[in-house]
Amino acid sequence: MSVQAQYTPWAEEDYPLNLYWGDTHLHSSYSVDANTMGNIGLPPADAYRFARGEAVQSNTGMVAKLNRPLDFLVVSDHAEQLGTMLKLREGDPRIIADPHAKEVYEAMKDSSTGDDSAIAVMQQFLAQMASGQALLSNAEVSSEIWQASIKTSDEFNDPGNFTALIGFEWTSMPGSNNLHRVVIYADGADKAGRMQPISSNDGEDPANLWTFMEQYMADTGGRIMAIPHNGNLSNGLMFDENDYAGEPIDAAYAQRRARLEPIVEVTQIKGDGETHPLLSPDDEFADFENWDAGNFAAMTVVNKTDDMLEHEYARSALKLGLALEQRVGVNPYQFGMIGSTDAHTSLATAAEDNFWGKATITEPGMDRTEPGSTGMPGADNPDTELTKGWTFVASGYTGVWARDNTREEIFNAMQRREVYATTGSRIRLRLFGGYDYSAADLDDPHAVRIGYRKGVPMGGELAATAGDGVPGFMLMALKDPDGANLDRVQIIKGWLDAKGNLREKVYTVAASDDRRISGNGKVKALQSTVDLNNASYSNSVGAVGLSAYWEDPDFDPAQRAFYYARAIEIETPRWSVYDALRLGKNLDPADPKVVQDRAYSSPIWYNPQ
């Protein structure tokens, strides 16, 4: 009898009590770009071993280990050219039968040109993705690798202890504009293996992916979802008001997208995507780890314009969703928020003091703060904004409120949006909204039970209520037990006003160290405890936990709105400071040196209808 068949989850309450941590976006040696950039020897099995807390030898020969294991992992290798670089290195005749592939293979065997040839393949891969071509594609090889990958996932899936979710990345990149999605299955290999993942080489319109997903569910009875990421590299396409063909979004499109894409990855190694200072000028924490140079072509040509930004970041997309719902009756951007790494090392790391980089060529021990160290096309061009490895971000993880650590329960929590994003810390965060809470409920030892009984958790919806009811929110945050104290907690509101304008406001609802919250919601900054000389900080400031009961003072029952929580830590050294100390280097004065890691809850929506 299998482990899955023997396992019977224990449950006493009818709501999720358990918080599980994971990474929904990780690449192994099976991904063509990861392999090209040096991840030769760490297939999915090593990724799972590392995530569950085992020591793994990295591709650069160092031993890597998490100080705390994760609870779940999605190995999401690119569907495009899946496994082909792996097989090219092996000299697989099915691959090197292609003249170009054979030329690359011969060059890579020559140690004097091997690295350059690998980078050349990476550059060609990005170029072909932008043009819809299919360099090194081989359907037979990709099918073989897919079956091997999902078999490994089943082998490492251990209900109640560690969840290995099956997934892949659909890598659409029209004109170098990022429309990537990670696709996650609730199912095992018995269902996921019936259909080969769709490739963006078969069409770059996200609707093609959705059709594949609908067909999968119809044919297998399984469940599947897509998770967009890196809107900041889409040049305004990710959260557009038009569909891929340029037609205005209608109700059918909105309903389809909301159903198949219930969550969005808002923070990862290639930038934080909560908001942008040009979109949120009154938000003092908006300028956080932004990658806003352009799209993938920005590595050689910076071509971002300010008008693109509102269609790239989560907060502005959530606001656009309110306007679209007003227009077509359905909100296509009613999504929850998660964080992931998008690491291509097979190592799911997001901590500032244990960050193994984007790719093998940017792992610790290398001069990854130097110009050209990103290893990406054009990174050696001093005129580009992404020249140094420090531009990568140590982020992020997903917190999931679920009943049990199983595929079904983790997937269910994502589908109902009872999930949240962090930029690498493991902050414990709850948010509830309803009309019947009181301040006393927050102090009750059964506050969580009350939260579910009287209202809805993060990801939920509040309908209009009779009378003069004003929504109240219970926010509870606890610091990462192995991390920094909390500076403050906030509620961010977005709404559609009576004139049809989209608006937002940040409310600081609790602050540490008895600081007074002013009438405009600001609080005095804490004294930084960071010592750059030894890459350290002190929890002598900040709070272990912060909580608040808050009622919206600006509530209008006729106006659509959303609310989400943001918990912010005190300042700590950025990963690049730890690197500089370990390497005995001096950072450039302009390089960032401190960070305030944070958590973003999924929103709660208010609908007046």
C-alpha positions as CSV (number, residue, x, y, z in Angstrom):
1,M,0.0,0.0,0.0
2,S,1.4,3.4,-0.9
3,V,2.1,6.2,1.6
4,Q,-0.6,8.3,0.0
5,A,-3.2,5.5,0.6
6,Q,-2.2,5.0,4.2
7,Y,-2.3,8.6,5.2
8,T,-5.5,9.9,6.9
9,P,-5.4,13.6,7.7
10,W,-6.4,14.6,11.2
11,A,-8.8,17.5,11.4
12,E,-10.9,18.8,14.3
13,E,-11.7,22.3,13.3
14,D,-13.5,23.2,10.1
15,Y,-11.0,25.9,9.2
16,P,-7.2,25.8,8.4
17,L,-5.0,26.0,11.5
18,N,-1.7,25.3,9.9
19,L,0.8,27.5,8.1
20,Y,2.9,25.9,5.5
21,W,5.9,27.4,3.7
22,G,7.0,26.7,0.1
23,D,8.3,27.8,-3.2
24,T,6.0,27.5,-6.2
25,H,8.6,28.4,-8.9
26,L,11.9,26.6,-9.1
27,H,14.0,25.3,-12.0
28,S,16.2,22.3,-12.1
29,S,18.8,21.0,-14.6
30,Y,15.9,20.0,-16.8
31,S,15.2,23.6,-17.8
32,V,17.1,24.7,-20.9
33,D,18.2,28.0,-19.5
34,A,19.1,26.7,-16.1
35,N,21.3,24.0,-17.7
36,T,22.8,26.5,-20.1
37,M,23.8,28.7,-17.2
38,G,25.6,25.9,-15.3
39,N,23.0,23.9,-13.5
40,I,24.2,20.6,-15.0
41,G,24.0,18.2,-12.1
42,L,20.9,19.0,-10.0
43,P,17.7,17.4,-11.4
44,P,14.4,17.6,-9.6
45,A,15.3,15.0,-7.0
46,D,18.0,17.2,-5.6
47,A,15.7,20.2,-5.6
48,Y,13.2,18.2,-3.4
49,R,16.0,17.0,-1.2
50,F,17.2,20.5,-0.6
51,A,13.7,21.9,0.0
52,R,13.0,19.3,2.7
53,G,16.2,20.2,4.5
54,E,18.9,18.0,3.3
55,A,22.4,19.2,2.4
56,V,23.1,19.2,-1.4
57,Q,26.3,19.9,-3.2
58,S,25.8,22.7,-5.6
59,N,27.0,22.8,-9.2
60,T,29.9,25.0,-8.0
61,G,31.0,22.3,-5.6
62,M,29.9,24.0,-2.3
63,V,27.5,22.4,0.2
64,A,24.1,24.2,0.3
65,K,21.5,23.7,3.0
66,L,18.5,25.5,4.4
67,N,18.5,26.4,8.1
68,R,14.8,25.4,8.1
69,P,13.1,23.0,5.6
70,L,10.2,24.0,3.4
71,D,6.9,22.3,3.6
72,F,6.2,22.1,-0.2
73,L,7.8,22.7,-3.5
74,V,6.9,23.0,-7.2
75,V,9.7,22.2,-9.6
76,S,8.5,24.2,-12.6
77,D,10.9,23.6,-15.4
78,H,10.2,25.3,-18.7
79,A,7.9,23.4,-21.1
80,E,9.8,24.9,-24.0
81,Q,12.8,22.7,-25.0
82,L,12.3,20.7,-21.8
83,G,15.4,18.5,-21.2
84,T,17.0,19.3,-24.5
85,M,20.1,21.0,-23.1
86,L,20.5,18.1,-20.7
87,K,20.4,15.7,-23.6
88,L,22.6,17.9,-25.8
89,R,25.4,17.7,-23.2
90,E,25.1,13.9,-23.3
91,G,25.4,13.9,-27.1
92,D,21.9,12.4,-27.5
93,P,21.6,11.6,-31.2
94,R,18.0,12.8,-31.3
95,I,19.3,16.3,-30.4
96,I,22.6,16.5,-32.3
97,A,20.9,15.3,-35.5
98,D,20.1,19.0,-35.9
99,P,23.2,20.7,-37.5
100,H,23.0,23.7,-35.2
101,A,22.7,21.5,-32.1
102,K,25.7,19.5,-33.3
103,E,27.8,22.7,-33.7
104,V,26.9,23.8,-30.2
105,Y,27.7,20.3,-28.8
106,E,31.1,20.2,-30.4
107,A,31.9,23.7,-29.2
108,M,30.9,22.9,-25.6
109,K,33.2,19.9,-25.6
110,D,36.1,22.3,-26.1
111,S,36.8,23.7,-22.6
112,S,38.2,26.9,-24.0
113,T,34.9,27.8,-25.6
114,G,32.3,25.8,-23.6
115,D,31.2,28.5,-21.3
116,D,30.9,31.0,-24.1
117,S,28.9,28.5,-26.2
118,A,26.5,27.9,-23.4
119,I,25.9,31.6,-23.0
120,A,25.4,31.9,-26.8
121,V,22.7,29.2,-26.5
122,M,21.0,31.2,-23.7
123,Q,21.0,34.3,-25.9
124,Q,19.6,32.4,-28.8
125,F,17.0,30.8,-26.5
126,L,15.8,34.2,-25.3
127,A,15.7,35.5,-28.9
128,Q,13.8,32.5,-30.2
129,M,11.3,32.8,-27.3
130,A,10.7,36.4,-28.3
131,S,10.2,35.4,-31.9
132,G,8.2,32.3,-31.3
133,Q,10.8,30.0,-32.9
134,A,11.8,26.7,-31.3
135,L,15.6,26.3,-31.0
136,L,16.7,22.7,-30.0
137,S,13.1,21.5,-29.7
138,N,12.5,17.7,-29.6
139,A,9.1,16.4,-28.7
140,E,10.3,12.9,-27.9
141,V,13.0,14.1,-25.6
142,S,10.7,16.6,-23.8
143,S,8.0,13.9,-23.3
144,E,10.6,11.5,-21.8
145,I,11.9,14.2,-19.4
146,W,8.3,15.2,-18.4
147,Q,7.5,11.7,-17.5
148,A,10.7,11.4,-15.5
149,S,10.0,14.7,-13.7
150,I,6.5,13.9,-12.6
151,K,7.6,10.4,-11.5
152,T,10.2,12.0,-9.2
153,S,7.5,14.4,-7.9
154,D,5.4,11.4,-6.9
155,E,8.3,9.7,-5.3
156,F,9.1,12.7,-3.0
157,N,5.5,13.5,-2.2
158,D,5.0,12.6,1.4
159,P,1.5,13.6,2.6
160,G,1.5,15.2,6.1
161,N,5.3,15.8,5.9
162,F,6.3,17.3,2.6
163,T,4.3,18.1,-0.5
164,A,5.8,17.8,-4.0
165,L,3.4,19.5,-6.4
166,I,3.7,18.8,-10.1
167,G,4.2,21.9,-12.3
168,F,5.9,23.5,-15.3
169,E,6.5,27.0,-16.7
170,W,4.8,28.3,-19.8
171,T,7.3,30.8,-21.2
172,S,5.5,33.2,-23.5
173,M,7.6,36.2,-24.4
174,P,6.2,38.1,-27.5
175,G,8.6,40.8,-28.5
176,S,10.7,40.1,-25.3
177,N,7.7,41.0,-23.2
178,N,7.2,38.6,-20.3
179,L,3.8,36.8,-20.1
180,H,5.2,33.8,-18.2
181,R,3.0,31.6,-16.1
182,V,3.8,28.7,-13.7
183,V,1.2,26.0,-14.1
184,I,0.5,23.8,-11.0
185,Y,-1.4,20.5,-10.8
186,A,-3.4,19.3,-7.8
187,D,-2.9,15.8,-9.2
188,G,-0.2,13.1,-9.4
189,A,1.6,11.6,-12.3
190,D,-1.3,9.3,-13.2
191,K,-3.3,12.3,-14.4
192,A,-0.5,14.9,-15.2
193,G,1.3,12.3,-17.4
194,R,-1.6,12.0,-19.8
195,M,-0.9,15.3,-21.5
196,Q,2.4,16.8,-22.4
197,P,2.7,20.4,-21.1
198,I,1.8,23.0,-23.7
199,S,4.7,25.1,-25.0
200,S,4.5,28.8,-25.9
201,N,6.1,27.7,-29.2
202,D,2.6,26.6,-30.1
203,G,1.3,30.1,-29.6
204,E,2.0,33.0,-27.2
205,D,-1.5,34.0,-26.4
206,P,-2.4,33.1,-22.8
207,A,-5.7,31.9,-24.1
208,N,-3.9,29.0,-25.7
209,L,-2.7,28.0,-22.3
210,W,-6.1,28.3,-20.8
211,T,-7.6,26.1,-23.5
212,F,-4.9,23.5,-22.7
213,M,-5.9,23.7,-19.0
214,E,-9.6,23.3,-19.7
215,Q,-8.9,20.3,-21.9
216,Y,-6.8,18.8,-19.2
217,M,-9.5,19.1,-16.6
218,A,-12.2,17.8,-19.0
219,D,-10.1,14.8,-20.2
220,T,-8.6,13.7,-16.8
221,G,-11.0,15.1,-14.2
222,G,-7.9,16.7,-12.6
223,R,-7.4,20.2,-11.4
224,I,-4.9,22.8,-12.6
225,M,-4.1,26.5,-12.2
226,A,-1.8,29.1,-13.8
227,I,0.2,31.7,-11.9
228,P,1.5,34.8,-13.7
229,H,4.7,36.4,-12.6
230,N,7.1,39.2,-13.4
231,G,4.6,41.7,-14.8
232,N,7.4,44.2,-14.3
233,L,9.1,42.7,-17.3
234,S,6.0,42.7,-19.5
235,N,6.1,46.3,-20.7
236,G,2.5,46.8,-19.8
237,L,1.0,43.6,-21.2
238,M,0.6,41.4,-18.1
239,F,-2.5,43.2,-16.6
240,D,-3.7,45.0,-19.7
241,E,-7.3,46.3,-20.2
242,N,-7.3,44.5,-23.6
243,D,-6.8,40.9,-24.5
244,Y,-3.8,39.5,-26.4
245,A,-5.4,40.4,-29.8
246,G,-5.9,44.0,-28.6
247,E,-9.7,43.8,-28.1
248,P,-11.2,45.2,-24.9
249,I,-11.6,42.6,-22.2
250,D,-15.2,41.3,-22.0
251,A,-17.0,39.3,-19.4
252,A,-16.1,35.9,-20.9
253,Y,-12.4,36.7,-20.9
254,A,-12.6,38.1,-17.4
255,Q,-14.4,35.1,-16.0
256,R,-12.0,32.7,-17.7
257,R,-8.9,34.4,-16.4
258,A,-10.2,34.8,-12.8
259,R,-11.1,31.1,-12.7
260,L,-7.9,29.8,-14.1
261,E,-5.5,32.3,-12.5
262,P,-6.6,32.8,-8.9
263,I,-3.2,33.9,-7.6
264,V,-0.2,35.9,-8.8
265,E,3.4,35.7,-7.9
266,V,4.2,39.3,-6.8
267,T,7.8,39.0,-5.6
268,Q,10.8,36.9,-6.7
269,I,14.5,37.2,-7.6
270,K,13.8,39.3,-10.7
271,G,12.1,42.0,-8.7
272,D,9.3,42.9,-6.3
273,G,6.0,43.6,-7.9
274,E,3.7,44.8,-5.2
275,T,3.8,48.5,-6.4
276,H,6.1,51.1,-7.8
277,P,6.9,54.6,-6.4
278,L,5.5,56.3,-9.6
279,L,2.2,54.5,-9.0
280,S,2.1,55.0,-5.3
281,P,3.9,58.3,-4.6
282,D,2.4,58.6,-1.1
283,D,3.6,55.1,0.0
284,E,7.0,55.5,1.6
285,F,7.7,51.8,1.2
286,A,6.8,51.6,-2.5
287,D,10.4,51.8,-3.8
288,F,11.4,48.3,-2.9
289,E,13.6,46.0,-5.0
290,N,12.0,47.1,-8.3
291,W,13.2,45.7,-11.6
292,D,11.8,48.4,-13.8
293,A,14.3,48.8,-16.7
294,G,12.0,47.3,-19.3
295,N,11.4,43.8,-20.6
296,F,13.9,41.0,-21.3
297,A,15.3,43.2,-24.1
298,A,16.2,45.7,-21.4
299,M,19.3,43.8,-20.8
300,T,20.6,45.4,-24.0
301,V,18.1,48.2,-24.6
302,V,16.1,50.1,-21.9
303,N,12.7,50.8,-23.3
304,K,10.3,51.1,-20.4
305,T,7.8,54.0,-20.4
306,D,5.9,55.3,-17.3
307,D,2.5,54.6,-18.8
308,M,3.3,50.8,-18.8
309,L,3.7,50.6,-15.1
310,E,0.0,50.5,-14.0
311,H,-0.4,47.3,-16.1
312,E,2.6,45.6,-14.5
313,Y,2.3,45.8,-10.7
314,A,-0.1,44.0,-8.4
315,R,-1.7,46.9,-6.5
316,S,-2.5,48.8,-9.7
317,A,-3.8,45.6,-11.3
318,L,-6.1,45.0,-8.4
319,K,-7.4,48.5,-8.8
320,L,-7.9,48.0,-12.6
321,G,-9.9,44.9,-11.8
322,L,-12.4,47.0,-9.9
323,A,-12.9,49.2,-12.9
324,L,-13.2,46.3,-15.3
325,E,-15.7,44.6,-13.0
326,Q,-17.8,47.8,-13.0
327,R,-17.6,47.8,-16.8
328,V,-18.1,44.1,-17.8
329,G,-19.5,42.6,-14.5
330,V,-16.6,40.3,-13.7
331,N,-13.2,41.1,-12.2
332,P,-10.4,39.4,-14.1
333,Y,-7.8,40.6,-11.6
334,Q,-9.3,39.3,-8.4
335,F,-6.2,37.4,-7.4
336,G,-4.4,36.4,-4.3
337,M,-0.7,37.1,-3.8
338,I,2.2,34.7,-3.4
339,G,6.0,34.9,-3.5
340,S,8.5,32.4,-5.1
341,T,12.2,32.4,-6.0
342,D,12.4,31.5,-9.7
343,A,15.8,30.3,-8.9
344,H,17.5,28.2,-11.7
345,T,19.9,26.5,-9.3
346,S,17.6,23.8,-8.0
347,L,18.1,25.6,-4.6
348,A,15.0,27.4,-3.2
349,T,16.7,30.1,-1.2
350,A,15.3,33.5,-0.4
351,A,17.0,34.5,2.9
352,E,19.4,37.5,2.8
353,D,22.1,35.5,4.7
354,N,21.7,32.3,2.7
355,F,21.0,33.4,-0.9
356,W,22.3,31.1,-3.6
357,G,21.4,33.4,-6.5
358,K,19.4,33.3,-9.7
359,A,21.6,30.8,-11.6
360,T,24.7,28.7,-11.0
361,I,26.8,31.4,-12.6
362,T,25.7,33.8,-9.8
363,E,26.1,31.5,-6.8
364,P,28.1,32.6,-3.7
365,G,31.8,32.7,-3.9
366,M,31.8,34.4,-7.3
367,D,32.2,38.1,-7.8
368,R,28.5,38.4,-8.4
369,T,28.5,42.1,-7.4
370,E,30.8,42.9,-10.3
371,P,29.6,44.4,-13.7
372,G,28.6,41.6,-16.0
373,S,28.1,39.1,-13.2
374,T,24.4,38.5,-13.9
375,G,25.4,36.3,-16.8
376,M,22.4,37.5,-18.7
377,P,22.6,38.7,-22.3
378,G,23.9,42.3,-22.4
379,A,25.0,42.2,-18.7
380,D,28.5,43.2,-19.7
381,N,27.2,46.4,-21.2
382,P,27.8,49.2,-18.7
383,D,24.9,51.2,-20.2
384,T,22.3,48.8,-19.1
385,E,20.6,48.9,-15.7
386,L,21.0,45.2,-15.0
387,T,24.8,44.9,-15.2
388,K,25.5,43.7,-11.6
389,G,24.5,40.6,-9.8
390,W,23.4,42.6,-6.8
391,T,20.3,43.7,-8.8
392,F,18.9,40.2,-8.2
393,V,16.6,40.1,-5.2
394,A,16.6,37.5,-2.3
395,S,12.9,36.7,-2.6
396,G,10.4,35.1,-2.0
397,Y,8.3,32.4,-0.4
398,T,4.6,31.5,-0.1
399,G,2.7,31.1,3.1
400,V,-0.3,28.9,2.9
401,W,-3.1,28.5,5.5
402,A,-4.3,24.9,5.0
403,R,-5.7,22.0,7.0
404,D,-3.0,19.5,6.1
405,N,0.3,19.4,4.2
406,T,-1.1,17.5,1.2
407,R,-1.4,18.3,-2.5
408,E,-5.1,18.6,-2.3
409,E,-5.1,21.0,0.7
410,I,-2.3,23.2,-0.5
411,F,-3.9,23.5,-3.9
412,N,-7.3,24.2,-2.3
413,A,-5.8,27.0,-0.2
414,M,-4.3,28.5,-3.3
415,Q,-7.6,28.3,-5.2
416,R,-9.5,30.0,-2.4
417,R,-6.6,32.6,-2.2
418,E,-5.9,31.9,1.5
419,V,-2.2,32.5,0.8
420,Y,0.3,35.3,1.1
421,A,3.7,36.4,-0.2
422,T,6.9,37.2,1.7
423,T,10.1,38.6,0.4
424,G,12.0,35.7,2.1
425,S,11.2,36.0,5.7
426,R,8.7,33.6,7.4
427,I,6.4,36.2,9.0
428,R,3.2,34.7,10.3
429,L,0.3,36.7,9.0
430,R,-3.5,36.6,9.4
431,L,-6.2,38.9,8.0
432,F,-9.9,38.7,8.6
433,G,-12.7,41.0,7.4
434,G,-16.3,41.3,8.5
435,Y,-19.1,43.5,9.9
436,D,-19.5,41.9,13.3
437,Y,-16.0,42.1,14.8
438,S,-15.0,44.2,17.8
439,A,-11.7,45.2,19.3
440,A,-12.3,42.7,22.1
441,D,-12.3,39.9,19.5
442,L,-8.7,40.5,18.8
443,D,-7.7,39.9,22.4
444,D,-9.8,36.7,22.7
445,P,-7.6,33.5,22.9
446,H,-9.9,32.1,20.1
447,A,-9.5,35.2,17.9
448,V,-8.8,33.0,14.8
449,R,-11.9,31.0,15.3
450,I,-13.9,34.2,15.7
451,G,-12.3,35.5,12.5
452,Y,-13.7,32.6,10.5
453,R,-17.0,32.5,12.3
454,K,-17.9,36.2,12.0
455,G,-16.2,37.1,8.7
456,V,-13.9,35.9,5.9
457,P,-10.1,35.3,5.8
458,M,-7.6,36.8,3.3
459,G,-8.8,35.9,-0.2
460,G,-12.4,36.2,0.7
461,E,-15.2,38.6,-0.4
462,L,-17.5,40.8,1.6
463,A,-21.0,41.6,0.2
464,A,-23.0,44.7,1.0
465,T,-24.8,44.6,4.3
466,A,-28.1,46.2,5.3
467,G,-27.9,49.3,7.4
468,D,-24.9,51.3,8.2
469,G,-22.4,48.5,8.6
470,V,-18.7,49.4,8.2
471,P,-16.3,46.5,7.5
472,G,-13.8,45.9,10.3
473,F,-10.5,44.0,9.9
474,M,-8.5,41.9,12.3
475,L,-4.8,41.8,11.4
476,M,-2.3,39.6,13.3
477,A,1.4,39.4,12.5
478,L,4.3,37.5,14.3
479,K,7.9,37.9,13.4
480,D,9.9,35.2,11.7
481,P,11.1,33.2,14.8
482,D,14.6,33.2,13.3
483,G,14.5,36.6,11.8
484,A,14.0,40.3,12.4
485,N,11.5,42.1,14.5
486,L,8.5,43.8,13.0
487,D,8.5,47.6,12.4
488,R,4.8,48.1,11.5
489,V,1.8,46.6,10.0
490,Q,-0.5,48.3,7.5
491,I,-3.7,47.9,5.6
492,I,-3.7,49.0,1.9
493,K,-7.0,49.9,0.4
494,G,-7.8,50.4,-3.2
495,W,-11.2,51.6,-4.4
496,L,-13.3,52.9,-7.3
497,D,-14.7,56.3,-6.3
498,A,-18.0,57.9,-7.3
499,K,-16.4,59.7,-10.2
500,G,-14.9,56.5,-11.6
501,N,-11.4,57.3,-10.4
502,L,-9.2,54.5,-9.1
503,R,-7.7,55.4,-5.7
504,E,-5.5,53.9,-3.0
505,K,-4.5,54.6,0.6
506,V,-2.0,53.1,3.0
507,Y,-3.2,52.9,6.7
508,T,-0.6,52.1,9.3
509,V,-2.6,50.3,11.9
510,A,0.1,49.3,14.4
511,A,3.7,50.2,15.0
512,S,6.4,49.0,17.3
513,D,8.2,50.8,20.2
514,D,5.1,52.8,21.2
515,R,5.4,55.1,18.2
516,R,2.5,57.4,17.6
517,I,0.6,57.1,14.3
518,S,0.0,60.5,12.9
519,G,-3.2,61.7,11.3
520,N,-1.8,61.0,7.8
521,G,-0.9,57.4,8.8
522,K,2.8,58.0,9.1
523,V,5.1,57.0,12.0
524,K,8.6,58.0,12.9
525,A,11.3,55.7,11.4
526,L,13.1,53.4,13.8
527,Q,16.8,53.8,14.5
528,S,18.6,51.3,12.3
529,T,20.6,48.7,14.1
530,V,22.5,47.4,11.0
531,D,26.3,47.2,11.3
532,L,27.6,47.0,7.8
533,N,31.1,46.2,9.0
534,N,30.0,42.8,10.2
535,A,26.7,42.3,8.4
536,S,24.6,42.2,11.5
537,Y,21.6,43.8,13.1
538,S,19.9,43.7,16.5
539,N,16.3,43.0,17.6
540,S,16.7,45.7,20.3
541,V,14.1,47.6,18.3
542,G,10.8,46.5,16.7
543,A,8.2,44.0,18.0
544,V,7.9,40.3,18.1
545,G,4.2,40.6,17.2
546,L,1.8,43.3,16.1
547,S,-1.9,43.2,15.8
548,A,-4.8,45.6,15.2
549,Y,-8.5,45.8,14.9
550,W,-9.3,48.5,12.3
551,E,-12.5,49.9,10.7
552,D,-12.3,51.7,7.4
553,P,-12.9,55.4,8.3
554,D,-13.4,56.3,4.6
555,F,-15.9,53.5,3.8
556,D,-18.6,54.2,1.2
557,P,-21.0,51.2,0.8
558,A,-21.6,52.2,-2.9
559,Q,-17.9,51.8,-3.9
560,R,-16.0,48.7,-4.9
561,A,-12.9,48.1,-2.8
562,F,-10.2,45.7,-1.7
563,Y,-8.0,45.6,1.4
564,Y,-4.8,43.7,2.0
565,A,-2.3,43.6,4.9
566,R,1.4,44.4,4.7
567,A,3.8,43.6,7.5
568,I,7.3,45.2,7.4
569,E,10.4,44.2,9.3
570,I,13.1,46.4,10.8
571,E,16.2,47.1,8.7
572,T,18.6,44.2,8.1
573,P,21.7,43.8,5.9
574,R,20.9,43.0,2.3
575,W,22.3,39.8,0.9
576,S,24.9,41.8,-1.1
577,V,26.4,43.0,2.2
578,Y,26.8,39.4,3.4
579,D,28.5,38.7,0.1
580,A,30.9,41.6,0.4
581,L,31.9,40.6,3.9
582,R,32.5,37.0,2.9
583,L,34.5,37.9,-0.2
584,G,36.4,40.7,1.5
585,K,35.1,43.3,-1.0
586,N,33.9,46.9,-0.8
587,L,30.5,47.6,-2.3
588,D,30.1,50.6,-4.5
589,P,28.6,53.5,-2.5
590,A,25.6,53.4,-4.7
591,D,24.8,49.8,-4.1
592,P,21.9,49.0,-1.8
593,K,23.0,47.8,1.6
594,V,19.9,47.4,3.8
595,V,16.5,45.9,3.3
596,Q,13.2,45.8,5.1
597,D,11.7,42.4,4.2
598,R,7.9,42.2,4.3
599,A,4.8,40.1,3.8
600,Y,1.8,40.8,1.6
601,S,-1.5,39.1,2.4
602,S,-4.0,38.3,-0.3
603,P,-6.8,40.9,-0.4
604,I,-10.3,40.9,0.9
605,W,-12.8,42.4,-1.6
606,Y,-15.9,44.4,-0.9
607,N,-18.6,44.3,-3.6
608,P,-21.6,46.7,-3.2
609,Q,-23.8,44.5,-5.4
